[in-house]
């Protein structure tokens, strides 16, 4: 579709493509944050939570920025830690070629089964 559209347009198109391929997709999924006894309901929302139906999930975080700030990577890493997921994709749709805007980020604190 090329650069220049709003994030929500790309999000809906990605959702449609993933569902077409049989994956489970939740868009704008609210996530609670826990700090000791304190619970902050819906403290953040992940753009797309993608599951394969076998318990494997990844986060897709979408941007449409001419310049990507390091804070976007930190944001995704925080989401991965709060959800205890191993991997996420940071996708910037502002690039002319899709592959130029995709970064795979790993949660080095991930613990299987935790």
MDAnalysis code that builds the backbone (N, CA, C; Angstrom):
import MDAnalysis as mda
import numpy as np

u = mda.Universe.empty(342, n_residues=114, atom_resindex=np.repeat(np.arange(114), 3), trajectory=True)
u.add_TopologyAttr("name", ["N", "CA", "C"] * 114)
u.add_TopologyAttr("resid", np.arange(1, 115))
u.add_TopologyAttr("resname", ["UNK", "UNK", "UNK", "UNK", "UNK", "UNK", "UNK", "UNK", "UNK", "UNK", "UNK", "UNK", "UNK", "UNK", "UNK", "UNK", "UNK", "UNK", "UNK", "UNK", "UNK", "UNK", "UNK", "UNK", "UNK", "UNK", "UNK", "UNK", "UNK", "UNK", "UNK", "UNK", "UNK", "UNK", "UNK", "UNK", "UNK", "UNK", "UNK", "UNK", "UNK", "UNK", "UNK", "UNK", "UNK", "UNK", "UNK", "UNK", "UNK", "UNK", "UNK", "UNK", "UNK", "UNK", "UNK", "UNK", "UNK", "UNK", "UNK", "UNK", "UNK", "UNK", "UNK", "UNK", "UNK", "UNK", "UNK", "UNK", "UNK", "UNK", "UNK", "UNK", "UNK", "UNK", "UNK", "UNK", "UNK", "UNK", "UNK", "UNK", "UNK", "UNK", "UNK", "UNK", "UNK", "UNK", "UNK", "UNK", "UNK", "UNK", "UNK", "UNK", "UNK", "UNK", "UNK", "UNK", "UNK", "UNK", "UNK", "UNK", "UNK", "UNK", "UNK", "UNK", "UNK", "UNK", "UNK", "UNK", "UNK", "UNK", "UNK", "UNK", "UNK", "UNK"])
u.atoms.positions = np.array([
    [0.808, -1.192, 0.000],
    [0.000, 0.000, 0.000],
    [0.851, 1.256, 0.000],
    [2.105, 1.122, 0.409],
    [3.017, 2.252, 0.401],
    [2.876, 3.136, 1.616],
    [3.834, 4.039, 1.802],
    [3.811, 4.939, 2.957],
    [2.756, 6.020, 2.803],
    [2.439, 6.668, 3.941],
    [1.573, 7.833, 3.898],
    [0.192, 7.662, 4.498],
    [-0.153, 6.453, 4.923],
    [-1.475, 6.229, 5.514],
    [-1.372, 6.234, 7.035],
    [-2.509, 6.269, 7.691],
    [-2.545, 6.202, 9.148],
    [-2.273, 4.776, 9.623],
    [-1.753, 4.665, 10.842],
    [-1.454, 3.349, 11.413],
    [-2.655, 2.417, 11.386],
    [-3.832, 2.942, 11.690],
    [-5.033, 2.112, 11.774],
    [-5.325, 1.421, 10.440],
    [-5.020, 2.048, 9.338],
    [-5.251, 1.435, 8.020],
    [-4.354, 0.210, 7.862],
    [-3.080, 0.374, 8.172],
    [-2.152, -0.757, 8.070],
    [-2.533, -1.856, 9.060],
    [-2.928, -1.459, 10.265],
    [-3.314, -2.430, 11.284],
    [-4.474, -3.300, 10.804],
    [-5.486, -2.683, 10.254],
    [-6.651, -3.443, 9.781],
    [-6.284, -4.349, 8.607],
    [-5.432, -3.877, 7.720],
    [-5.014, -4.702, 6.580],
    [-4.180, -5.901, 7.039],
    [-3.275, -5.664, 7.992],
    [-2.473, -6.764, 8.534],
    [-3.377, -7.751, 9.251],
    [-4.320, -7.246, 10.032],
    [-5.277, -8.124, 10.722],
    [-5.998, -9.016, 9.705],
    [-6.488, -8.429, 8.649],
    [-7.216, -9.175, 7.615],
    [-6.324, -10.252, 6.995],
    [-5.085, -9.900, 6.660],
    [-4.153, -10.868, 6.049],
    [-3.837, -12.018, 7.002],
    [-3.615, -11.708, 8.261],
    [-3.280, -12.756, 9.230],
    [-4.455, -13.688, 9.482],
    [-5.643, -13.130, 9.608],
    [-6.840, -13.971, 9.795],
    [-7.072, -14.857, 8.571],
    [-6.832, -14.300, 7.404],
    [-6.969, -15.068, 6.159],
    [-6.047, -16.292, 6.151],
    [-4.950, -16.186, 6.850],
    [-3.975, -17.276, 6.936],
    [-4.223, -18.194, 8.131],
    [-5.337, -17.969, 8.837],
    [-5.730, -18.856, 9.928],
    [-5.124, -18.537, 11.276],
    [-4.510, -17.365, 11.430],
    [-3.925, -16.999, 12.715],
    [-4.949, -16.275, 13.582],
    [-4.741, -16.347, 14.887],
    [-5.582, -15.619, 15.832],
    [-5.013, -14.214, 15.979],
    [-5.873, -13.214, 15.922],
    [-5.414, -11.827, 15.968],
    [-6.299, -11.020, 16.912],
    [-5.668, -10.273, 17.809],
    [-6.381, -9.324, 18.661],
    [-5.741, -7.964, 18.452],
    [-6.537, -6.996, 18.017],
    [-6.038, -5.642, 17.788],
    [-6.377, -4.747, 18.968],
    [-5.454, -3.855, 19.278],
    [-5.630, -2.893, 20.370],
    [-6.025, -3.581, 21.669],
    [-5.329, -4.686, 21.940],
    [-5.620, -5.472, 23.142],
    [-5.149, -4.725, 24.391],
    [-6.081, -4.428, 25.323],
    [-5.680, -3.743, 26.559],
    [-4.929, -4.705, 27.475],
    [-3.883, -4.189, 28.103],
    [-3.041, -4.985, 28.986],
    [-2.955, -4.304, 30.348],
    [-3.188, -5.084, 31.388],
    [-3.042, -4.586, 32.753],
    [-1.570, -4.637, 33.150],
    [-1.169, -3.696, 33.973],
    [0.180, -3.693, 34.533],
    [0.054, -3.922, 36.025],
    [0.885, -4.824, 36.541],
    [0.890, -5.124, 37.965],
    [2.229, -4.672, 38.561],
    [2.115, -4.000, 39.688],
    [3.289, -3.538, 40.427],
    [3.013, -3.827, 41.889],
    [3.572, -4.924, 42.390],
    [3.256, -5.353, 43.750],
    [1.775, -5.671, 43.835],
    [1.078, -5.032, 44.768],
    [-0.361, -5.224, 44.921],
    [-1.171, -4.279, 44.038],
    [-0.506, -3.356, 43.405],
    [-1.182, -2.364, 42.562],
    [-1.436, -2.935, 41.173],
    [-2.669, -2.806, 40.707],
    [-3.020, -3.218, 39.350],
    [-3.510, -1.984, 38.597],
    [-2.879, -1.719, 37.473],
    [-3.283, -0.610, 36.608],
    [-4.021, -1.205, 35.414],
    [-5.358, -1.187, 35.447],
    [-6.116, -1.813, 34.367],
    [-5.923, -1.077, 33.041],
    [-5.751, -1.850, 31.999],
    [-5.597, -1.313, 30.633],
    [-4.557, -0.200, 30.583],
    [-3.408, -0.443, 31.207],
    [-2.342, 0.560, 31.265],
    [-1.741, 0.837, 29.887],
    [-1.811, -0.142, 28.998],
    [-1.365, 0.065, 27.626],
    [-2.122, -0.876, 26.713],
    [-1.987, -0.651, 25.426],
    [-2.622, -1.497, 24.413],
    [-1.563, -1.909, 23.394],
    [-1.542, -3.182, 23.072],
    [-0.652, -3.623, 21.991],
    [-1.421, -3.477, 20.681],
    [-0.716, -3.067, 19.642],
    [-1.382, -2.881, 18.349],
    [-1.998, -4.183, 17.869],
    [-1.170, -5.242, 17.834],
    [-1.660, -6.546, 17.371],
    [-0.991, -7.650, 18.181],
    [-1.806, -8.531, 18.726],
    [-1.311, -9.736, 19.388],
    [-1.679, -10.895, 18.474],
    [-0.667, -11.618, 18.030],
    [-0.854, -12.659, 17.016],
    [-0.575, -14.018, 17.645],
    [-1.512, -14.948, 17.481],
    [-1.348, -16.298, 18.005],
    [-1.530, -17.323, 16.908],
    [-0.902, -18.484, 17.107],
    [-1.005, -19.552, 16.102],
    [-1.973, -20.652, 16.509],
    [-2.687, -20.469, 17.622],
    [-3.629, -21.482, 18.074],
    [-2.988, -22.574, 18.899],
    [-1.656, -22.522, 19.057],
    [-0.935, -23.532, 19.827],
    [-0.210, -22.914, 21.016],
    [-0.653, -21.731, 21.403],
    [-0.059, -21.079, 22.561],
    [1.128, -20.187, 22.255],
    [1.545, -20.105, 21.016],
    [2.659, -19.227, 20.639],
    [2.103, -17.879, 20.223],
    [2.658, -16.826, 20.779],
    [2.166, -15.489, 20.468],
    [3.331, -14.534, 20.228],
    [3.079, -13.542, 19.384],
    [4.021, -12.443, 19.206],
    [3.223, -11.140, 19.180],
    [3.913, -10.058, 19.471],
    [3.319, -8.731, 19.401],
    [3.764, -8.066, 18.112],
    [2.835, -7.420, 17.449],
    [3.157, -6.550, 16.329],
    [2.870, -5.126, 16.744],
    [3.884, -4.285, 16.723],
    [3.723, -2.874, 17.073],
    [3.981, -2.059, 15.814],
    [3.012, -1.250, 15.425],
    [3.058, -0.551, 14.142],
    [3.302, 0.943, 14.318],
    [4.109, 1.470, 13.431],
    [4.405, 2.902, 13.393],
    [4.359, 3.379, 11.951],
    [4.193, 4.686, 11.791],
    [4.262, 5.360, 10.488],
    [5.081, 6.624, 10.697],
    [6.373, 6.463, 10.816],
    [7.258, 7.564, 11.185],
    [8.402, 7.710, 10.184],
    [8.735, 8.957, 9.854],
    [9.886, 9.171, 8.973],
    [11.186, 8.875, 9.720],
    [11.208, 9.119, 11.018],
    [12.352, 8.804, 11.873],
    [11.877, 7.933, 13.026],
    [12.522, 6.802, 13.206],
    [12.156, 5.901, 14.304],
    [12.985, 6.240, 15.537],
    [12.301, 6.536, 16.618],
    [12.953, 6.851, 17.881],
    [13.285, 5.555, 18.621],
    [14.394, 5.513, 19.348],
    [14.711, 4.337, 20.164],
    [13.630, 4.022, 21.196],
    [12.806, 5.007, 21.538],
    [11.749, 4.770, 22.518],
    [10.741, 3.739, 22.008],
    [10.577, 3.617, 20.688],
    [9.651, 2.630, 20.137],
    [10.134, 1.207, 20.417],
    [11.443, 0.987, 20.331],
    [11.997, -0.326, 20.672],
    [11.833, -0.599, 22.159],
    [12.100, 0.399, 22.979],
    [11.946, 0.242, 24.432],
    [10.490, -0.063, 24.787],
    [9.569, 0.583, 24.100],
    [8.142, 0.354, 24.318],
    [7.793, -1.109, 24.040],
    [8.228, -1.622, 22.908],
    [7.917, -3.008, 22.548],
    [8.572, -3.992, 23.514],
    [9.807, -3.737, 23.902],
    [10.479, -4.615, 24.869],
    [9.706, -4.625, 26.186],
    [9.215, -3.474, 26.619],
    [8.407, -3.416, 27.853],
    [7.140, -4.250, 27.709],
    [6.475, -4.138, 26.575],
    [5.269, -4.933, 26.335],
    [5.584, -6.422, 26.393],
    [6.685, -6.817, 25.776],
    [7.076, -8.230, 25.784],
    [7.337, -8.708, 27.208],
    [7.968, -7.883, 28.003],
    [8.255, -8.262, 29.401],
    [6.975, -8.388, 30.214],
    [6.066, -7.413, 30.087],
    [4.819, -7.471, 30.847],
    [3.988, -8.694, 30.473],
    [4.042, -9.097, 29.220],
    [3.259, -10.254, 28.764],
    [4.050, -11.558, 28.788],
    [5.322, -11.481, 29.167],
    [6.227, -12.635, 29.144],
    [6.170, -13.365, 27.795],
    [6.388, -12.594, 26.731],
    [6.463, -13.160, 25.383],
    [7.891, -13.022, 24.876],
    [8.341, -13.969, 24.060],
    [9.740, -13.969, 23.649],
    [10.088, -13.017, 22.499],
    [9.144, -12.734, 21.616],
    [9.517, -11.989, 20.412],
    [8.395, -11.049, 19.980],
    [8.806, -9.931, 19.399],
    [7.859, -8.970, 18.857],
    [8.402, -8.375, 17.571],
    [7.516, -7.841, 16.778],
    [7.902, -7.177, 15.534],
    [7.537, -5.701, 15.619],
    [8.505, -4.853, 15.371],
    [8.283, -3.419, 15.276],
    [8.281, -3.095, 13.787],
    [7.155, -2.609, 13.299],
    [6.991, -2.398, 11.859],
    [6.718, -0.920, 11.599],
    [7.583, -0.318, 10.778],
    [7.384, 1.066, 10.367],
    [6.912, 1.065, 8.916],
    [5.673, 1.467, 8.707],
    [5.088, 1.447, 7.372],
    [5.441, 2.682, 6.550],
    [6.298, 3.533, 7.071],
    [6.668, 4.750, 6.350],
    [7.707, 4.474, 5.258],
    [8.307, 3.305, 5.259],
    [9.346, 2.963, 4.287],
    [8.744, 2.582, 2.938],
    [9.522, 2.817, 1.902],
    [9.072, 2.471, 0.548],
    [8.945, 0.952, 0.395],
    [9.910, 0.214, 0.949],
    [9.883, -1.251, 0.903],
    [9.586, -1.786, 2.300],
    [8.618, -2.672, 2.384],
    [8.162, -3.215, 3.666],
    [9.323, -3.761, 4.491],
    [10.204, -4.551, 3.876],
    [11.275, -5.213, 4.625],
    [12.238, -4.223, 5.279],
    [12.317, -3.010, 4.764],
    [13.187, -1.996, 5.364],
    [12.640, -1.489, 6.696],
    [11.352, -1.671, 6.931],
    [10.737, -1.139, 8.137],
    [10.455, -2.148, 9.219],
    [10.952, -3.379, 9.080],
    [10.636, -4.428, 10.051],
    [11.851, -4.733, 10.926],
    [11.625, -4.685, 12.243],
    [12.660, -5.064, 13.209],
    [12.094, -6.133, 14.117],
    [12.876, -7.178, 14.319],
    [12.495, -8.263, 15.224],
    [13.207, -8.026, 16.543],
    [12.435, -7.948, 17.631],
    [13.013, -7.695, 18.940],
    [12.763, -8.884, 19.857],
    [13.762, -9.188, 20.674],
    [13.684, -10.329, 21.584],
    [13.612, -9.863, 23.027],
    [12.837, -10.577, 23.805],
    [12.736, -10.354, 25.241],
    [13.772, -11.242, 25.913],
    [14.877, -10.653, 26.326],
    [15.951, -11.446, 26.943],
    [15.586, -11.911, 28.357],
    [14.476, -11.378, 28.899],
    [14.013, -11.797, 30.231],
    [12.953, -12.889, 30.146],
    [12.631, -13.337, 28.933],
    [11.547, -14.302, 28.751],
    [11.827, -15.605, 29.468],
    [10.788, -16.134, 30.137],
    [10.876, -17.421, 30.824],
    [9.737, -18.293, 30.327],
    [10.062, -19.404, 29.723],
    [9.041, -20.321, 29.207],
    [8.170, -20.809, 30.353],
    [6.857, -20.782, 30.126],
    [5.905, -21.300, 31.091],
    [5.656, -20.425, 32.301],
    [6.293, -19.259, 32.340],
    [6.102, -18.373, 33.516],
    [4.815, -17.599, 33.433],
])
